[in-house]
Amino acid sequence: MASRRKQSLVLSSPTPFPLRQHSVLRGSRRLAREKILQIFAASTAAQVSWEEVFDYIFYRDFTAEVPSIERPLLTPEEVMELEADTPIRWEGDDVVFARQLLAAAERHREVALNILRHVLQHWDIERLVPVDRLILVLGIAEMLAFPQIPVPIIIDEAVELAKKYSTEHSGPFVNGVLEAAYYHMVQRGLRPASPDMRPVSEEELEQLFQVPEEYQTTVFQSVLLRPEGSSVEPSLSGRKDSTPPEGG
């Protein structure tokens, strides 16, 4: 697998990223959300439009188990089959949903980040685990652009993404942040209230979310692992320093 990836960097090759010919995955809405996260992460990291990487990532599965072949010697075609990505067969609705959500995430990115700054007002959101920040932006964008989708479903799907692709403490963290973000958006008139979510008072909203201590430790560790030259100084809690230390 590793050798194929190195060779596939030569993009002028006629088939740099082969597809299997004998197996196909059937797409689902949950798999679509995984692909949306992968596309959003890739486009953010490369600083390119999501449309530039959509086709390659969305229509391929990179983690499917390879079929077992008992014979010790393989034909060139069998080697190609083993090393190739598995194509995904999607329903039209899933493709439309993916494109619409990615477009919404791009359109609402700054709004979503401002909402996160409000919900996490004592935190620097740049210190969040990067995957969690992307999942939160996608979740907020979905709540803004798809008011017909029940908010509990949006939050639950985001939590599942965090469990699969991020830290062991990210699921509860994402759940709490998105719930607080939903109430903030409703109170600010950014989206209608969902019948699946109970109303809360201003006092309840202020006390709704506390960053779990376990997640603070995770963030602290991730900051310590930043490469040399990073402008972000580690803080034990991951919080912004609102007051100077004594004697400073």
ChimeraX commands (.cxc) that place a marker at each C-alpha (Angstrom):
marker #1 position 0.00,0.00,0.00 radius 0.5
marker #1 position 2.79,2.40,0.93 radius 0.5
marker #1 position 4.63,1.91,-2.36 radius 0.5
marker #1 position 1.47,2.56,-4.35 radius 0.5
marker #1 position 0.89,5.84,-2.51 radius 0.5
marker #1 position 4.42,7.02,-3.24 radius 0.5
marker #1 position 4.10,6.18,-6.91 radius 0.5
marker #1 position 0.68,7.81,-7.08 radius 0.5
marker #1 position 2.23,11.20,-6.38 radius 0.5
marker #1 position 3.08,11.28,-10.08 radius 0.5
marker #1 position -0.25,12.74,-11.16 radius 0.5
marker #1 position 0.59,12.54,-14.83 radius 0.5
marker #1 position 0.13,8.76,-14.74 radius 0.5
marker #1 position -3.00,7.60,-16.65 radius 0.5
marker #1 position -4.37,5.78,-13.57 radius 0.5
marker #1 position -2.53,7.19,-10.52 radius 0.5
marker #1 position -5.22,6.07,-8.05 radius 0.5
marker #1 position -6.71,2.76,-9.22 radius 0.5
marker #1 position -10.15,1.51,-8.24 radius 0.5
marker #1 position -11.08,-2.07,-7.53 radius 0.5
marker #1 position -13.04,-3.84,-10.20 radius 0.5
marker #1 position -14.63,-6.59,-8.11 radius 0.5
marker #1 position -16.06,-4.84,-5.05 radius 0.5
marker #1 position -18.21,-1.78,-4.42 radius 0.5
marker #1 position -19.46,-0.12,-1.23 radius 0.5
marker #1 position -23.01,1.17,-0.98 radius 0.5
marker #1 position -23.20,4.73,0.33 radius 0.5
marker #1 position -25.27,5.85,3.30 radius 0.5
marker #1 position -26.01,9.19,4.97 radius 0.5
marker #1 position -23.60,8.38,7.81 radius 0.5
marker #1 position -20.83,7.47,5.37 radius 0.5
marker #1 position -21.62,10.68,3.51 radius 0.5
marker #1 position -21.00,12.66,6.71 radius 0.5
marker #1 position -17.63,10.93,7.12 radius 0.5
marker #1 position -16.70,11.87,3.57 radius 0.5
marker #1 position -17.87,15.44,4.16 radius 0.5
marker #1 position -15.53,15.69,7.16 radius 0.5
marker #1 position -12.63,14.21,5.16 radius 0.5
marker #1 position -13.22,16.65,2.29 radius 0.5
marker #1 position -13.60,19.61,4.65 radius 0.5
marker #1 position -10.39,18.66,6.47 radius 0.5
marker #1 position -8.44,18.17,3.24 radius 0.5
marker #1 position -9.61,21.43,1.68 radius 0.5
marker #1 position -8.92,23.35,4.90 radius 0.5
marker #1 position -5.42,21.90,5.26 radius 0.5
marker #1 position -4.55,22.49,1.60 radius 0.5
marker #1 position -6.31,25.87,1.52 radius 0.5
marker #1 position -8.24,24.96,-1.60 radius 0.5
marker #1 position -11.93,24.83,-2.43 radius 0.5
marker #1 position -13.74,21.69,-1.31 radius 0.5
marker #1 position -14.85,21.23,-4.91 radius 0.5
marker #1 position -11.25,20.58,-5.96 radius 0.5
marker #1 position -11.00,17.44,-3.79 radius 0.5
marker #1 position -14.65,16.35,-3.73 radius 0.5
marker #1 position -14.67,13.71,-6.48 radius 0.5
marker #1 position -11.52,11.94,-5.40 radius 0.5
marker #1 position -12.44,11.65,-1.71 radius 0.5
marker #1 position -16.21,11.25,-1.92 radius 0.5
marker #1 position -16.30,8.38,-4.39 radius 0.5
marker #1 position -13.54,6.25,-2.83 radius 0.5
marker #1 position -13.12,4.26,0.37 radius 0.5
marker #1 position -9.55,4.10,1.64 radius 0.5
marker #1 position -10.05,1.81,4.65 radius 0.5
marker #1 position -11.99,-1.19,3.33 radius 0.5
marker #1 position -10.51,-4.59,4.18 radius 0.5
marker #1 position -8.68,-6.20,1.30 radius 0.5
marker #1 position -9.97,-9.57,0.11 radius 0.5
marker #1 position -7.86,-12.56,1.11 radius 0.5
marker #1 position -6.12,-14.50,-1.64 radius 0.5
marker #1 position -4.68,-17.86,-0.59 radius 0.5
marker #1 position -2.29,-18.34,-3.48 radius 0.5
marker #1 position 1.25,-17.05,-2.71 radius 0.5
marker #1 position 1.81,-15.66,-6.20 radius 0.5
marker #1 position -0.49,-12.99,-7.60 radius 0.5
marker #1 position -1.07,-11.81,-11.12 radius 0.5
marker #1 position -0.47,-8.12,-11.87 radius 0.5
marker #1 position -4.26,-7.68,-12.07 radius 0.5
marker #1 position -4.71,-9.20,-8.60 radius 0.5
marker #1 position -2.00,-6.96,-7.14 radius 0.5
marker #1 position -3.76,-3.95,-8.64 radius 0.5
marker #1 position -7.07,-5.14,-7.16 radius 0.5
marker #1 position -5.56,-5.53,-3.69 radius 0.5
marker #1 position -3.93,-2.09,-3.75 radius 0.5
marker #1 position -6.83,-0.21,-5.29 radius 0.5
marker #1 position -9.36,1.91,-3.44 radius 0.5
marker #1 position -12.91,0.63,-3.17 radius 0.5
marker #1 position -15.44,2.67,-5.16 radius 0.5
marker #1 position -18.58,3.87,-3.38 radius 0.5
marker #1 position -21.97,3.74,-5.06 radius 0.5
marker #1 position -24.09,6.64,-3.80 radius 0.5
marker #1 position -27.74,7.49,-3.97 radius 0.5
marker #1 position -28.39,10.86,-5.60 radius 0.5
marker #1 position -29.79,12.40,-2.41 radius 0.5
marker #1 position -26.57,11.70,-0.49 radius 0.5
marker #1 position -24.46,13.42,-3.14 radius 0.5
marker #1 position -26.75,16.47,-3.13 radius 0.5
marker #1 position -26.68,16.59,0.69 radius 0.5
marker #1 position -22.88,16.39,0.77 radius 0.5
marker #1 position -22.43,19.21,-1.72 radius 0.5
marker #1 position -25.00,21.39,0.03 radius 0.5
marker #1 position -23.47,20.88,3.46 radius 0.5
marker #1 position -19.94,21.58,2.24 radius 0.5
marker #1 position -21.15,24.73,0.51 radius 0.5
marker #1 position -22.94,25.75,3.73 radius 0.5
marker #1 position -19.79,25.12,5.79 radius 0.5
marker #1 position -17.79,27.31,3.45 radius 0.5
marker #1 position -20.49,30.01,3.45 radius 0.5
marker #1 position -21.08,29.99,7.23 radius 0.5
marker #1 position -17.53,29.28,8.42 radius 0.5
marker #1 position -16.94,32.71,9.98 radius 0.5
marker #1 position -20.41,32.78,11.54 radius 0.5
marker #1 position -19.80,29.32,12.99 radius 0.5
marker #1 position -16.41,30.34,14.40 radius 0.5
marker #1 position -17.95,33.43,16.01 radius 0.5
marker #1 position -20.65,31.25,17.59 radius 0.5
marker #1 position -17.92,28.98,18.95 radius 0.5
marker #1 position -16.08,31.99,20.36 radius 0.5
marker #1 position -19.27,32.99,22.17 radius 0.5
marker #1 position -20.00,29.50,23.52 radius 0.5
marker #1 position -16.35,28.97,24.48 radius 0.5
marker #1 position -15.82,32.57,25.53 radius 0.5
marker #1 position -13.00,31.78,27.98 radius 0.5
marker #1 position -11.19,29.61,25.43 radius 0.5
marker #1 position -9.07,30.26,22.40 radius 0.5
marker #1 position -10.79,28.14,19.75 radius 0.5
marker #1 position -7.49,27.81,17.89 radius 0.5
marker #1 position -6.38,25.57,20.75 radius 0.5
marker #1 position -9.17,23.07,20.19 radius 0.5
marker #1 position -8.29,19.70,18.74 radius 0.5
marker #1 position -8.32,20.56,14.99 radius 0.5
marker #1 position -10.67,17.73,14.00 radius 0.5
marker #1 position -13.11,18.79,16.72 radius 0.5
marker #1 position -13.10,22.35,15.43 radius 0.5
marker #1 position -13.95,21.13,11.94 radius 0.5
marker #1 position -16.73,18.88,13.24 radius 0.5
marker #1 position -18.19,21.78,15.23 radius 0.5
marker #1 position -18.14,24.11,12.22 radius 0.5
marker #1 position -19.89,21.45,10.12 radius 0.5
marker #1 position -22.48,20.86,12.84 radius 0.5
marker #1 position -23.26,24.56,13.24 radius 0.5
marker #1 position -23.41,25.02,9.46 radius 0.5
marker #1 position -25.85,22.12,9.21 radius 0.5
marker #1 position -28.08,23.61,11.92 radius 0.5
marker #1 position -28.06,26.92,10.05 radius 0.5
marker #1 position -28.61,25.57,6.54 radius 0.5
marker #1 position -30.87,22.57,7.24 radius 0.5
marker #1 position -33.53,23.64,9.77 radius 0.5
marker #1 position -35.71,20.73,8.60 radius 0.5
marker #1 position -33.24,18.17,10.00 radius 0.5
marker #1 position -33.92,17.46,13.70 radius 0.5
marker #1 position -31.21,19.03,15.82 radius 0.5
marker #1 position -30.69,15.87,17.93 radius 0.5
marker #1 position -29.81,13.97,14.74 radius 0.5
marker #1 position -27.27,16.63,13.73 radius 0.5
marker #1 position -25.67,16.56,17.18 radius 0.5
marker #1 position -25.68,12.75,17.43 radius 0.5
marker #1 position -24.03,12.38,14.01 radius 0.5
marker #1 position -21.38,14.95,14.93 radius 0.5
marker #1 position -20.68,13.05,18.16 radius 0.5
marker #1 position -20.22,9.82,16.19 radius 0.5
marker #1 position -17.71,11.56,13.93 radius 0.5
marker #1 position -15.81,12.82,16.97 radius 0.5
marker #1 position -15.73,9.35,18.51 radius 0.5
marker #1 position -14.37,7.82,15.30 radius 0.5
marker #1 position -11.93,10.47,14.14 radius 0.5
marker #1 position -10.85,12.38,17.25 radius 0.5
marker #1 position -9.91,11.84,20.90 radius 0.5
marker #1 position -11.64,9.63,23.44 radius 0.5
marker #1 position -12.97,12.76,25.19 radius 0.5
marker #1 position -14.17,14.55,22.07 radius 0.5
marker #1 position -17.65,12.99,21.88 radius 0.5
marker #1 position -19.05,14.56,25.08 radius 0.5
marker #1 position -17.26,17.81,24.30 radius 0.5
marker #1 position -18.79,18.10,20.81 radius 0.5
marker #1 position -22.20,17.18,22.21 radius 0.5
marker #1 position -22.10,19.95,24.81 radius 0.5
marker #1 position -20.73,22.63,22.50 radius 0.5
marker #1 position -23.28,21.97,19.73 radius 0.5
marker #1 position -26.16,21.94,22.18 radius 0.5
marker #1 position -25.05,25.28,23.60 radius 0.5
marker #1 position -24.49,26.61,20.06 radius 0.5
marker #1 position -28.03,25.61,19.06 radius 0.5
marker #1 position -29.60,27.55,21.95 radius 0.5
marker #1 position -27.40,30.53,21.19 radius 0.5
marker #1 position -28.52,30.53,17.55 radius 0.5
marker #1 position -32.20,30.29,18.51 radius 0.5
marker #1 position -31.96,33.13,21.03 radius 0.5
marker #1 position -30.17,35.30,18.46 radius 0.5
marker #1 position -32.73,34.51,15.77 radius 0.5
marker #1 position -30.21,32.75,13.55 radius 0.5
marker #1 position -32.42,29.69,13.14 radius 0.5
marker #1 position -35.90,28.56,14.25 radius 0.5
marker #1 position -36.38,26.48,17.38 radius 0.5
marker #1 position -36.44,22.73,16.87 radius 0.5
marker #1 position -39.48,20.91,18.33 radius 0.5
marker #1 position -37.09,18.15,19.41 radius 0.5
marker #1 position -35.19,20.44,21.79 radius 0.5
marker #1 position -36.69,21.78,25.00 radius 0.5
marker #1 position -36.55,25.57,25.55 radius 0.5
marker #1 position -34.14,26.90,28.18 radius 0.5
marker #1 position -33.93,30.17,30.08 radius 0.5
marker #1 position -31.06,32.66,29.83 radius 0.5
marker #1 position -29.81,31.48,33.23 radius 0.5
marker #1 position -29.87,27.84,32.13 radius 0.5
marker #1 position -28.06,28.74,28.94 radius 0.5
marker #1 position -25.23,30.36,30.87 radius 0.5
marker #1 position -24.80,27.21,32.95 radius 0.5
marker #1 position -25.47,24.77,30.12 radius 0.5
marker #1 position -21.94,23.95,29.11 radius 0.5
marker #1 position -18.76,23.43,31.04 radius 0.5
marker #1 position -15.65,22.16,29.25 radius 0.5
marker #1 position -14.95,18.69,30.68 radius 0.5
marker #1 position -11.71,18.52,32.67 radius 0.5
marker #1 position -10.63,15.47,30.65 radius 0.5
marker #1 position -10.92,17.47,27.44 radius 0.5
marker #1 position -8.91,20.33,28.93 radius 0.5
marker #1 position -6.09,17.84,29.53 radius 0.5
marker #1 position -6.37,16.60,25.94 radius 0.5
marker #1 position -6.09,20.14,24.60 radius 0.5
marker #1 position -3.14,20.87,26.88 radius 0.5
marker #1 position -1.31,17.80,25.59 radius 0.5
marker #1 position -2.02,18.70,21.96 radius 0.5
marker #1 position -0.63,22.21,22.53 radius 0.5
marker #1 position 2.55,20.77,24.04 radius 0.5
marker #1 position 3.02,18.70,20.88 radius 0.5
marker #1 position 2.87,21.73,18.57 radius 0.5
marker #1 position 5.96,22.12,16.35 radius 0.5
marker #1 position 8.72,24.51,17.37 radius 0.5
marker #1 position 8.06,28.08,16.38 radius 0.5
marker #1 position 4.33,27.93,17.14 radius 0.5
marker #1 position 3.04,31.26,18.40 radius 0.5
marker #1 position 0.63,29.59,20.83 radius 0.5
marker #1 position 1.90,29.20,24.37 radius 0.5
marker #1 position 0.54,26.20,26.32 radius 0.5
marker #1 position -1.91,26.81,29.14 radius 0.5
marker #1 position -2.75,24.08,31.63 radius 0.5
marker #1 position -6.48,24.60,31.15 radius 0.5
marker #1 position -6.38,25.61,27.50 radius 0.5
marker #1 position -8.19,28.81,28.45 radius 0.5
marker #1 position -7.37,32.35,27.43 radius 0.5
marker #1 position -5.45,34.26,30.06 radius 0.5
marker #1 position -7.94,36.92,31.12 radius 0.5
marker #1 position -5.84,38.31,33.99 radius 0.5
marker #1 position -2.07,38.67,34.33 radius 0.5
marker #1 position -0.34,36.43,36.89 radius 0.5
marker #1 position 0.54,37.88,40.26 radius 0.5
marker #1 position 3.71,39.85,40.12 radius 0.5
marker #1 position 3.56,40.04,36.32 radius 0.5
marker link #1:1,2 radius 0.2
marker link #1:2,3 radius 0.2
marker link #1:3,4 radius 0.2
marker link #1:4,5 radius 0.2
marker link #1:5,6 radius 0.2
marker link #1:6,7 radius 0.2
marker link #1:7,8 radius 0.2
marker link #1:8,9 radius 0.2
marker link #1:9,10 radius 0.2
marker link #1:10,11 radius 0.2
marker link #1:11,12 radius 0.2
marker link #1:12,13 radius 0.2
marker link #1:13,14 radius 0.2
marker link #1:14,15 radius 0.2
marker link #1:15,16 radius 0.2
marker link #1:16,17 radius 0.2
marker link #1:17,18 radius 0.2
marker link #1:18,19 radius 0.2
marker link #1:19,20 radius 0.2
marker link #1:20,21 radius 0.2
marker link #1:21,22 radius 0.2
marker link #1:22,23 radius 0.2
marker link #1:23,24 radius 0.2
marker link #1:24,25 radius 0.2
marker link #1:25,26 radius 0.2
marker link #1:26,27 radius 0.2
marker link #1:27,28 radius 0.2
marker link #1:28,29 radius 0.2
marker link #1:29,30 radius 0.2
marker link #1:30,31 radius 0.2
marker link #1:31,32 radius 0.2
marker link #1:32,33 radius 0.2
marker link #1:33,34 radius 0.2
marker link #1:34,35 radius 0.2
marker link #1:35,36 radius 0.2
marker link #1:36,37 radius 0.2
marker link #1:37,38 radius 0.2
marker link #1:38,39 radius 0.2
marker link #1:39,40 radius 0.2
marker link #1:40,41 radius 0.2
marker link #1:41,42 radius 0.2
marker link #1:42,43 radius 0.2
marker link #1:43,44 radius 0.2
marker link #1:44,45 radius 0.2
marker link #1:45,46 radius 0.2
marker link #1:46,47 radius 0.2
marker link #1:47,48 radius 0.2
marker link #1:48,49 radius 0.2
marker link #1:49,50 radius 0.2
marker link #1:50,51 radius 0.2
marker link #1:51,52 radius 0.2
marker link #1:52,53 radius 0.2
marker link #1:53,54 radius 0.2
marker link #1:54,55 radius 0.2
marker link #1:55,56 radius 0.2
marker link #1:56,57 radius 0.2
marker link #1:57,58 radius 0.2
marker link #1:58,59 radius 0.2
marker link #1:59,60 radius 0.2
marker link #1:60,61 radius 0.2
marker link #1:61,62 radius 0.2
marker link #1:62,63 radius 0.2
marker link #1:63,64 radius 0.2
marker link #1:64,65 radius 0.2
marker link #1:65,66 radius 0.2
marker link #1:66,67 radius 0.2
marker link #1:67,68 radius 0.2
marker link #1:68,69 radius 0.2
marker link #1:69,70 radius 0.2
marker link #1:70,71 radius 0.2
marker link #1:71,72 radius 0.2
marker link #1:72,73 radius 0.2
marker link #1:73,74 radius 0.2
marker link #1:74,75 radius 0.2
marker link #1:75,76 radius 0.2
marker link #1:76,77 radius 0.2
marker link #1:77,78 radius 0.2
marker link #1:78,79 radius 0.2
marker link #1:79,80 radius 0.2
marker link #1:80,81 radius 0.2
marker link #1:81,82 radius 0.2
marker link #1:82,83 radius 0.2
marker link #1:83,84 radius 0.2
marker link #1:84,85 radius 0.2
marker link #1:85,86 radius 0.2
marker link #1:86,87 radius 0.2
marker link #1:87,88 radius 0.2
marker link #1:88,89 radius 0.2
marker link #1:89,90 radius 0.2
marker link #1:90,91 radius 0.2
marker link #1:91,92 radius 0.2
marker link #1:92,93 radius 0.2
marker link #1:93,94 radius 0.2
marker link #1:94,95 radius 0.2
marker link #1:95,96 radius 0.2
marker link #1:96,97 radius 0.2
marker link #1:97,98 radius 0.2
marker link #1:98,99 radius 0.2
marker link #1:99,100 radius 0.2
marker link #1:100,101 radius 0.2
marker link #1:101,102 radius 0.2
marker link #1:102,103 radius 0.2
marker link #1:103,104 radius 0.2
marker link #1:104,105 radius 0.2
marker link #1:105,106 radius 0.2
marker link #1:106,107 radius 0.2
marker link #1:107,108 radius 0.2
marker link #1:108,109 radius 0.2
marker link #1:109,110 radius 0.2
marker link #1:110,111 radius 0.2
marker link #1:111,112 radius 0.2
marker link #1:112,113 radius 0.2
marker link #1:113,114 radius 0.2
marker link #1:114,115 radius 0.2
marker link #1:115,116 radius 0.2
marker link #1:116,117 radius 0.2
marker link #1:117,118 radius 0.2
marker link #1:118,119 radius 0.2
marker link #1:119,120 radius 0.2
marker link #1:120,121 radius 0.2
marker link #1:121,122 radius 0.2
marker link #1:122,123 radius 0.2
marker link #1:123,124 radius 0.2
marker link #1:124,125 radius 0.2
marker link #1:125,126 radius 0.2
marker link #1:126,127 radius 0.2
marker link #1:127,128 radius 0.2
marker link #1:128,129 radius 0.2
marker link #1:129,130 radius 0.2
marker link #1:130,131 radius 0.2
marker link #1:131,132 radius 0.2
marker link #1:132,133 radius 0.2
marker link #1:133,134 radius 0.2
marker link #1:134,135 radius 0.2
marker link #1:135,136 radius 0.2
marker link #1:136,137 radius 0.2
marker link #1:137,138 radius 0.2
marker link #1:138,139 radius 0.2
marker link #1:139,140 radius 0.2
marker link #1:140,141 radius 0.2
marker link #1:141,142 radius 0.2
marker link #1:142,143 radius 0.2
marker link #1:143,144 radius 0.2
marker link #1:144,145 radius 0.2
marker link #1:145,146 radius 0.2
marker link #1:146,147 radius 0.2
marker link #1:147,148 radius 0.2
marker link #1:148,149 radius 0.2
marker link #1:149,150 radius 0.2
marker link #1:150,151 radius 0.2
marker link #1:151,152 radius 0.2
marker link #1:152,153 radius 0.2
marker link #1:153,154 radius 0.2
marker link #1:154,155 radius 0.2
marker link #1:155,156 radius 0.2
marker link #1:156,157 radius 0.2
marker link #1:157,158 radius 0.2
marker link #1:158,159 radius 0.2
marker link #1:159,160 radius 0.2
marker link #1:160,161 radius 0.2
marker link #1:161,162 radius 0.2
marker link #1:162,163 radius 0.2
marker link #1:163,164 radius 0.2
marker link #1:164,165 radius 0.2
marker link #1:165,166 radius 0.2
marker link #1:166,167 radius 0.2
marker link #1:167,168 radius 0.2
marker link #1:168,169 radius 0.2
marker link #1:169,170 radius 0.2
marker link #1:170,171 radius 0.2
marker link #1:171,172 radius 0.2
marker link #1:172,173 radius 0.2
marker link #1:173,174 radius 0.2
marker link #1:174,175 radius 0.2
marker link #1:175,176 radius 0.2
marker link #1:176,177 radius 0.2
marker link #1:177,178 radius 0.2
marker link #1:178,179 radius 0.2
marker link #1:179,180 radius 0.2
marker link #1:180,181 radius 0.2
marker link #1:181,182 radius 0.2
marker link #1:182,183 radius 0.2
marker link #1:183,184 radius 0.2
marker link #1:184,185 radius 0.2
marker link #1:185,186 radius 0.2
marker link #1:186,187 radius 0.2
marker link #1:187,188 radius 0.2
marker link #1:188,189 radius 0.2
marker link #1:189,190 radius 0.2
marker link #1:190,191 radius 0.2
marker link #1:191,192 radius 0.2
marker link #1:192,193 radius 0.2
marker link #1:193,194 radius 0.2
marker link #1:194,195 radius 0.2
marker link #1:195,196 radius 0.2
marker link #1:196,197 radius 0.2
marker link #1:197,198 radius 0.2
marker link #1:198,199 radius 0.2
marker link #1:199,200 radius 0.2
marker link #1:200,201 radius 0.2
marker link #1:201,202 radius 0.2
marker link #1:202,203 radius 0.2
marker link #1:203,204 radius 0.2
marker link #1:204,205 radius 0.2
marker link #1:205,206 radius 0.2
marker link #1:206,207 radius 0.2
marker link #1:207,208 radius 0.2
marker link #1:208,209 radius 0.2
marker link #1:209,210 radius 0.2
marker link #1:210,211 radius 0.2
marker link #1:211,212 radius 0.2
marker link #1:212,213 radius 0.2
marker link #1:213,214 radius 0.2
marker link #1:214,215 radius 0.2
marker link #1:215,216 radius 0.2
marker link #1:216,217 radius 0.2
marker link #1:217,218 radius 0.2
marker link #1:218,219 radius 0.2
marker link #1:219,220 radius 0.2
marker link #1:220,221 radius 0.2
marker link #1:221,222 radius 0.2
marker link #1:222,223 radius 0.2
marker link #1:223,224 radius 0.2
marker link #1:224,225 radius 0.2
marker link #1:225,226 radius 0.2
marker link #1:226,227 radius 0.2
marker link #1:227,228 radius 0.2
marker link #1:228,229 radius 0.2
marker link #1:229,230 radius 0.2
marker link #1:230,231 radius 0.2
marker link #1:231,232 radius 0.2
marker link #1:232,233 radius 0.2
marker link #1:233,234 radius 0.2
marker link #1:234,235 radius 0.2
marker link #1:235,236 radius 0.2
marker link #1:236,237 radius 0.2
marker link #1:237,238 radius 0.2
marker link #1:238,239 radius 0.2
marker link #1:239,240 radius 0.2
marker link #1:240,241 radius 0.2
marker link #1:241,242 radius 0.2
marker link #1:242,243 radius 0.2
marker link #1:243,244 radius 0.2
marker link #1:244,245 radius 0.2
marker link #1:245,246 radius 0.2
marker link #1:246,247 radius 0.2
marker link #1:247,248 radius 0.2
view
